[in-house]
Amino acid sequence: MVLDAQASKDVVPSTSFAPMTSLQLLKFSGGQVCGHYEHISKALIWLYWHRFSLETLPHKFRLDSLVVLDMQHSNTRELWKEETKV
């Protein structure tokens, strides 16, 4: 699936990804996802997400099958932050 939102401030609801449980390639340029990232397929093998706006990947954004991660020009500085246990 390719979503090109480079020229806009498009916001895609994360629930849009929920029915795509077998999605293996996601190419997303610009734009933002709102909601919970756990709706994005755990079967992703290739994630191309240029200009990702967050500094860390959300904890519930599971990428266990991932082989290729391309996040050029993104704000990401750390993949996952450890959750603080209280």
N, C-alpha and C positions, 0 to 999 in steps of 0.2 A: 504494500500500500504506500502511495506517495501523497503527502500533504505538503503543498508549497504555500506558505503564508509569509514569505520574506517581505513582501511589499505592504503588508497590512499588520494590524494588531489583532488578528483573529485569535479567539479563545475557543478551544475545542473541549466540550465536556468529556471527562474521562469515561463516563458511562457509554459513550459512542463505541468504545473498544470492547466492551463486555461481550457482545456476541461473537467477536473474532478470536475465539479461543485457540485457533490453529495458526494465527498470524505469525509468520516466521521472518518477514522482512518489513521493517518500518523505516521509511525515509521521510523525515519531518524537518522542514527548513523554516525557521522563524516561528512565529505564533507561540501560543501557550496552551497547556492543558490545565483545566481546572478540575478539582475533585481529587479522588483517590487514585493513585497510580497503580494500585493492585488490579484495576480493571484491564490494564494492558497485558496482552498475552504473555504467559510464562514460557511459551514455545518459541519466543523470538530468538533467532540465530544471529541476525544482523540488525543492529540499531544504528541508523544514521540520523543524528539529531543535531544539526548545526544551529548555533545561536540559542542553545538551551539556556534558560534564564536563571535557574537556581544554582547556588554555589555547591550544593551536595545533592546526590540522588536521594529521593525520599526512601525511608527505611522499608516501606512496603512495596517498593518498586523492585520486584524479584526478577533477576535476569540469569537464572540458573543455567539455561541452555545457550547463553550468548557466546558467540565465537568472535564477532566483529563489533567493536564499539567505536564509532566515529562521531566525535562531538566537537568538531572544529569551531572556533570563534564562540565558544560557550563561556559562561561564567563559572562553570564547574571547576572546583579546586580540590575536591575530595569526593570519592565515590559514595561511601556511606559513612555517616557519623555513627559512632556507637551510641546506643540508647542509654541514657542515664537511668539507673534503677534507684528508686526511692525507698 
